[in-house]
Amino acid sequence: MKIEECKAIVTGGPSGLGEACVRSLAASGADAAILDMAVERGQMLASSLGGKVIFLQADVCSEESVQAAIDKAADTFGGLNVAINCAGVADPGKVLSRKGPLSLALFNKVIQINLVGTFNVLRLAAEKMLANTPSEDGEKGVVINTASIAAFDGQIGQAAYSSSKAGIVGMTLPVAREFADHGIRVLAIAPGIFSTPMITSMPQEVQDSLGKMIPFPKRLGKPEEYAALVRHIIENPMLNGEVIRLDGAVRMAAK
C-alpha cells in the first residue's frame, strides 16, 4: 500500500500520537479523518493541514457515532483502507487505597474507552474495507491499534490501564488470523514513554527523570517516531498479527 493512496481514519487524532500520525499522512498526500470528541482542537488541526484532512466528532464507545463517522469519511474520500486507533485514557489508581477499593466505574471507563472503543472502531472500519479492490497481494486494508508497554510491564496503580492495553495485545493475533481471508492486516504498537500531553504536563524534572530510565536513546520517545512506525507498517505488507514494542528497550519497574 502506498502511503499517498491511504484513505485513513485516526482516533485520538487531535493530539499526541494521533496528531503525529495525521500530520505524517497529510504530509504524504494521504486522506485522513480525525475522529475524536475534542471538537475545537480537532477542527483547528484539520483546517491547518488543508483539504485532505477532515474532522469528524465521534465517541469511540458508541456504535452509532463511529459508524456515522466511518460512513462520512468513506463517502468523502471514496473509500477507507487504513484505521489507526490512538484514542485512550490513563486514569491511574490503586486497587486498594486509603479511600477503599478502586472505583468500578473508573475501571470500567478505562476498559470501555481503551479496549472496547478500539474494538468498536476496528470491527466497523474492517467491514467498510471489505468493499475495497484488493492489491496484487490481495490486500484491502490495515488496522493499527495502540497498546502500551504497560500491557507487559504494568506498574502499581495501572491495573485498569494495563488490563485495557493487554486486551488490545490479546486480540491482535486472533483478529489478524480471521481478517487474513479478507485481505486486512491487523497490528498493534506498544509504545513506551513518549512525549505526549499526559507526560508534558508533568514538571520538567519529572520528564527528565523518565527520559533517563530509557536505555537508549536516553530521552522520551517522540510522537513523530510513532508515526514513522505507523507509516512503515502501512507500506510493509509482511507485517501482520504482530505487537511491536517501541520503547528504547525500557522495562518498567513496579513503581
ZIKA-V457091 format. One record per pair of residues at least 24 apart in sequence whose ideal C-beta (glycine too) atoms are under 6 Angstrom apart, sorted by sequence separation. I is the first residue (numbers start at 1). J is the second residue. D is the distance in whole Angstrom. If there is no record, write none. Layout:
# ZIKA-V457091
i->I j->J d->D
i->I j->J d->D
This chain:
# ZIKA-V457091
i->4 j->28 d->5
i->6 j->30 d->4
i->7 j->31 d->5
i->8 j->32 d->5
i->9 j->33 d->5
i->10 j->34 d->6
i->11 j->35 d->5
i->14 j->38 d->5
i->89 j->113 d->5
i->3 j->28 d->4
i->4 j->29 d->4
i->195 j->220 d->4
i->4 j->30 d->6
i->9 j->35 d->5
i->88 j->114 d->5
i->3 j->30 d->6
i->14 j->41 d->4
i->26 j->53 d->5
i->60 j->87 d->5
i->118 j->145 d->5
i->193 j->220 d->6
i->194 j->221 d->4
i->14 j->42 d->4
i->192 j->221 d->6
i->87 j->117 d->6
i->14 j->45 d->6
i->217 j->248 d->6
i->216 j->248 d->6
i->85 j->118 d->5
i->35 j->69 d->5
i->214 j->248 d->4
i->215 j->249 d->4
i->191 j->226 d->6
i->85 j->121 d->6
i->214 j->250 d->5
i->213 j->250 d->6
i->33 j->73 d->4
i->189 j->229 d->6
i->147 j->188 d->4
i->149 j->190 d->5
i->83 j->125 d->4
i->148 j->190 d->6
i->140 j->183 d->4
i->141 j->184 d->5
i->142 j->185 d->4
i->143 j->186 d->5
i->144 j->187 d->5
i->145 j->188 d->4
i->146 j->189 d->6
i->147 j->190 d->4
i->149 j->192 d->5
i->139 j->183 d->5
i->140 j->184 d->6
i->138 j->183 d->4
i->31 j->77 d->4
i->187 j->233 d->6
i->80 j->128 d->5
i->81 j->129 d->6
i->11 j->60 d->6
i->115 j->164 d->4
i->134 j->183 d->5
i->110 j->160 d->4
i->114 j->164 d->4
i->118 j->168 d->6
i->61 j->112 d->5
i->81 j->132 d->6
i->110 j->161 d->6
i->115 j->167 d->4
i->130 j->182 d->6
i->79 j->132 d->6
i->107 j->160 d->5
i->111 j->164 d->5
i->190 j->243 d->6
i->66 j->120 d->6
i->70 j->124 d->5
i->74 j->128 d->5
i->110 j->164 d->5
i->66 j->121 d->6
i->70 j->125 d->6
i->129 j->184 d->5
i->185 j->240 d->4
i->187 j->242 d->5
i->188 j->243 d->5
i->189 j->244 d->5
i->190 j->245 d->5
i->191 j->246 d->5
i->192 j->247 d->3
i->61 j->117 d->5
i->192 j->248 d->6
i->60 j->117 d->3
i->67 j->124 d->6
i->189 j->246 d->6
i->66 j->124 d->5
i->70 j->128 d->5
i->126 j->184 d->5
i->192 j->250 d->5
i->60 j->120 d->6
i->81 j->141 d->4
i->82 j->142 d->6
i->83 j->143 d->5
i->84 j->144 d->5
i->85 j->145 d->5
i->86 j->146 d->5
i->60 j->121 d->6
i->85 j->146 d->6
i->21 j->84 d->5
i->94 j->157 d->5
i->9 j->73 d->5
i->95 j->159 d->5
i->176 j->240 d->5
i->92 j->157 d->4
i->176 j->241 d->3
i->18 j->86 d->3
i->173 j->241 d->5
i->17 j->86 d->5
i->7 j->77 d->4
i->90 j->161 d->5
i->172 j->243 d->5
i->7 j->79 d->5
i->7 j->80 d->5
i->7 j->81 d->5
i->8 j->82 d->4
i->9 j->83 d->5
i->10 j->84 d->5
i->11 j->85 d->5
i->12 j->86 d->4
i->169 j->243 d->5
i->11 j->86 d->6
i->12 j->87 d->4
i->6 j->82 d->5
i->11 j->87 d->4
i->144 j->230 d->6
i->144 j->233 d->6
i->142 j->234 d->6
i->147 j->243 d->6
i->155 j->252 d->5
i->139 j->237 d->6
i->149 j->247 d->5
i->153 j->251 d->6
i->156 j->254 d->6
i->153 j->252 d->4
i->156 j->255 d->4
i->137 j->237 d->5
i->155 j->255 d->5
i->90 j->198 d->6
i->11 j->121 d->6
i->16 j->196 d->4
i->16 j->197 d->6
i->15 j->197 d->5
i->20 j->223 d->3
i->24 j->227 d->4
i->20 j->224 d->5
i->17 j->223 d->5
i->20 j->226 d->6
i->21 j->227 d->5
i->16 j->223 d->6
i->20 j->227 d->4
i->24 j->231 d->6
i->17 j->226 d->5
i->21 j->230 d->5
i->3 j->231 d->6
i->3 j->234 d->6
i->1 j->234 d->6
